[in-house]
Amino acid sequence: MAHISPDTLLAALHWRYATKKFDPARKIPAETWAVLEQTLVLSPSSAGLQPWKFIVITDTAMKARLVPASHRQAQPADCSHFVVFAVRRGIDHAHVERHVARTAEVRAITVESLARYQKMIADNLERARAEGTLDTWQQHQVYIALGSFIAGAAVLGVDTCPMEGIEPAKFDEILGLAGTNYTTVVACAAGYRSDEDKYAATKKVRFKPDDVIVRI
């Protein structure tokens, strides 16, 4: 399997920034977007439960409708693809059974052989439910997917802007999520930076490695 070089990865991460102004005329090629969708599908999650839906929006009118619910930020309207990351609330036994069945299908084994694995997952979920932390636990998984998406986009030369400055309840209404098992957590605009975005040339500010990395 081919791997990118360390220098290539670091260059991509230095190149990326939270794009404030996208070029609305530039669209992500279909073949590139197909790969980025796979970065979402392949994102890791606790126990492999994948407690999410990724809503990909390219329709111009729909993207424009999300601007008021994004505190009037223009990125949803101007980007090529706008992704809304929604979490599965109140994960239940049916979701676990679906995951176990898919595991058995992919690995060509029986569902019965996964009985202990299924029980372990179910017990952990019930413990979290009893402690009132189930949805918070699953919501954290969504941010793992967001990070994978941003890093993958950078390697492919696609700009992104993760957006927590949104109104999730309004997003849910607009996207038809209200009343379902899924709710908006965060969003990410993807596309190509505008030549007019002054932040593209702004130096990236980070603490020094020794300030944030502890080596033991």
C-alpha positions as CSV (number, residue, x, y, z in Angstrom):
1,M,0.0,0.0,0.0
2,A,1.4,3.4,-1.0
3,H,1.7,6.0,1.7
4,I,2.3,9.8,1.5
5,S,5.6,11.1,2.8
6,P,5.8,12.8,6.2
7,D,6.8,16.0,4.4
8,T,3.7,15.8,2.2
9,L,1.4,15.4,5.2
10,L,3.0,18.3,7.1
11,A,2.8,20.5,4.1
12,A,-0.9,19.8,3.7
13,L,-1.6,20.5,7.4
14,H,0.4,23.8,7.2
15,W,-1.5,24.7,4.0
16,R,-5.0,24.2,5.4
17,Y,-6.8,26.8,7.5
18,A,-10.4,27.6,8.4
19,T,-11.4,29.1,5.1
20,K,-13.5,32.3,5.6
21,K,-14.3,33.1,2.0
22,F,-14.8,30.4,-0.6
23,D,-14.8,30.8,-4.4
24,P,-18.4,30.0,-5.3
25,A,-17.4,29.3,-9.0
26,R,-15.1,26.5,-8.1
27,K,-16.6,23.1,-7.5
28,I,-14.9,20.0,-6.1
29,P,-14.5,17.4,-8.9
30,A,-16.8,14.4,-8.5
31,E,-13.9,11.9,-8.3
32,T,-12.3,14.0,-5.5
33,W,-15.5,14.3,-3.6
34,A,-16.1,10.5,-3.9
35,V,-12.8,10.0,-2.0
36,L,-13.8,12.6,0.6
37,E,-17.0,10.8,1.2
38,Q,-15.0,7.7,1.9
39,T,-13.0,9.5,4.5
40,L,-16.3,10.0,6.3
41,V,-17.4,6.4,5.8
42,L,-14.0,5.1,7.1
43,S,-13.9,7.4,10.1
44,P,-13.2,5.5,13.4
45,S,-15.7,5.4,16.2
46,S,-16.0,3.8,19.6
47,A,-16.9,0.1,19.3
48,G,-17.3,0.8,15.6
49,L,-20.9,1.9,16.1
50,Q,-20.8,4.8,13.6
51,P,-23.4,6.9,15.5
52,W,-23.9,9.4,12.7
53,K,-25.3,10.6,9.4
54,F,-23.4,12.9,7.1
55,I,-25.7,15.2,5.2
56,V,-24.0,16.4,2.0
57,I,-25.6,19.5,0.6
58,T,-24.8,20.9,-2.9
59,D,-28.2,22.3,-3.8
60,T,-27.7,26.1,-4.1
61,A,-31.1,27.0,-2.6
62,M,-30.7,24.6,0.4
63,K,-27.2,25.9,1.1
64,A,-28.6,29.5,1.1
65,R,-31.3,28.5,3.5
66,L,-28.7,27.5,6.0
67,V,-26.9,30.9,6.0
68,P,-29.4,32.6,8.5
69,A,-29.0,29.5,10.8
70,S,-25.3,30.0,10.6
71,H,-25.3,33.5,12.1
72,R,-25.2,34.9,8.6
73,Q,-21.8,33.4,7.8
74,A,-21.4,33.0,4.0
75,Q,-19.5,29.7,3.9
76,P,-22.6,27.5,3.6
77,A,-23.7,29.3,0.5
78,D,-20.3,29.9,-1.2
79,C,-18.6,26.5,-0.7
80,S,-18.9,23.7,-3.1
81,H,-20.1,21.0,-0.7
82,F,-21.5,21.6,2.8
83,V,-21.5,18.7,5.2
84,V,-23.7,18.5,8.3
85,F,-22.6,16.1,10.9
86,A,-25.6,14.6,12.8
87,V,-25.4,12.3,15.8
88,R,-27.6,9.3,16.5
89,R,-29.4,10.0,19.7
90,G,-30.3,7.3,22.2
91,I,-28.6,4.5,20.5
92,D,-30.7,1.4,21.1
93,H,-30.4,-2.4,20.7
94,A,-31.6,-2.2,17.1
95,H,-28.6,-0.1,16.1
96,V,-26.3,-2.5,17.8
97,E,-27.9,-5.4,16.1
98,R,-27.6,-3.7,12.7
99,H,-23.9,-3.1,13.4
100,V,-23.3,-6.7,14.4
101,A,-25.1,-8.0,11.4
102,R,-23.0,-5.8,9.1
103,T,-19.8,-7.0,10.9
104,A,-20.8,-10.6,10.3
105,E,-21.6,-9.8,6.6
106,V,-18.3,-8.0,5.9
107,R,-16.2,-10.6,7.7
108,A,-18.1,-13.6,6.5
109,I,-18.8,-15.0,9.9
110,T,-22.0,-15.8,11.8
111,V,-23.9,-13.3,14.0
112,E,-23.9,-15.9,16.7
113,S,-20.1,-15.9,16.8
114,L,-20.3,-12.2,17.8
115,A,-22.6,-12.7,20.8
116,R,-20.0,-11.8,23.4
117,Y,-19.0,-8.8,21.4
118,Q,-22.6,-7.7,21.1
119,K,-23.2,-8.1,24.8
120,M,-20.1,-6.1,25.7
121,I,-21.4,-3.2,23.5
122,A,-24.9,-3.4,24.8
123,D,-23.6,-3.4,28.4
124,N,-21.5,-0.3,27.8
125,L,-24.3,1.5,26.2
126,E,-26.7,0.7,29.0
127,R,-24.2,1.8,31.6
128,A,-23.7,5.1,29.8
129,R,-27.5,5.5,29.4
130,A,-28.0,5.0,33.2
131,E,-25.3,7.6,33.9
132,G,-26.9,10.0,31.5
133,T,-23.8,10.2,29.3
134,L,-24.9,8.2,26.3
135,D,-25.6,11.0,23.8
136,T,-22.5,12.9,24.9
137,W,-20.3,9.9,24.4
138,Q,-21.7,9.4,20.9
139,Q,-21.5,13.1,20.1
140,H,-17.8,13.0,20.8
141,Q,-17.4,10.4,18.0
142,V,-18.8,12.9,15.5
143,Y,-15.8,15.1,16.1
144,I,-13.4,12.2,15.2
145,A,-15.2,12.0,11.8
146,L,-14.9,15.8,11.4
147,G,-11.1,15.6,12.0
148,S,-10.7,12.8,9.6
149,F,-12.6,14.8,6.9
150,I,-10.6,18.0,7.4
151,A,-7.2,16.1,7.3
152,G,-8.2,14.1,4.2
153,A,-9.4,17.3,2.5
154,A,-6.1,19.0,3.2
155,V,-4.1,16.2,1.7
156,L,-6.3,16.4,-1.5
157,G,-5.9,20.2,-1.7
158,V,-9.5,20.9,-0.7
159,D,-10.2,23.8,1.6
160,T,-12.5,23.4,4.6
161,C,-14.1,25.4,7.4
162,P,-15.4,23.5,10.4
163,M,-18.4,25.4,11.8
164,E,-19.8,25.2,15.3
165,G,-21.2,28.7,14.9
166,I,-24.6,27.3,13.8
167,E,-28.0,26.8,15.3
168,P,-28.5,23.1,15.4
169,A,-32.2,23.2,16.1
170,K,-32.8,25.4,13.0
171,F,-30.6,23.1,11.0
172,D,-32.7,20.1,12.1
173,E,-35.9,21.9,11.0
174,I,-34.5,22.9,7.6
175,L,-32.9,19.5,6.9
176,G,-35.9,17.4,8.1
177,L,-34.1,16.0,11.1
178,A,-36.5,17.3,13.7
179,G,-38.4,14.5,15.3
180,T,-36.0,11.9,14.1
181,N,-33.3,10.0,15.9
182,Y,-30.6,12.3,14.5
183,T,-29.7,15.8,15.4
184,T,-27.1,18.3,14.1
185,V,-23.8,18.6,16.0
186,V,-21.4,20.5,13.7
187,A,-21.0,21.3,10.1
188,C,-18.1,21.8,7.6
189,A,-17.9,23.8,4.4
190,A,-15.6,22.3,1.7
191,G,-14.4,23.8,-1.6
192,Y,-11.7,26.2,-2.7
193,R,-10.5,29.4,-1.1
194,S,-11.2,32.7,-2.8
195,D,-8.3,34.9,-3.8
196,E,-9.9,37.6,-1.7
197,D,-9.7,35.6,1.5
198,K,-7.0,37.5,3.4
199,Y,-6.7,34.7,6.0
200,A,-5.2,32.4,3.4
201,A,-1.9,34.3,3.7
202,T,-2.0,34.7,7.5
203,K,0.6,32.8,9.4
204,K,-0.7,29.9,11.4
205,V,-0.4,30.4,15.1
206,R,0.2,27.4,17.4
207,F,1.9,27.0,20.7
208,K,5.4,25.5,20.6
209,P,5.4,21.7,20.6
210,D,7.0,21.5,24.0
211,D,4.1,23.6,25.4
212,V,1.5,21.1,24.3
213,I,3.2,17.7,24.0
214,V,4.3,15.8,27.1
215,R,6.8,13.0,26.4
216,I,7.0,10.3,29.0
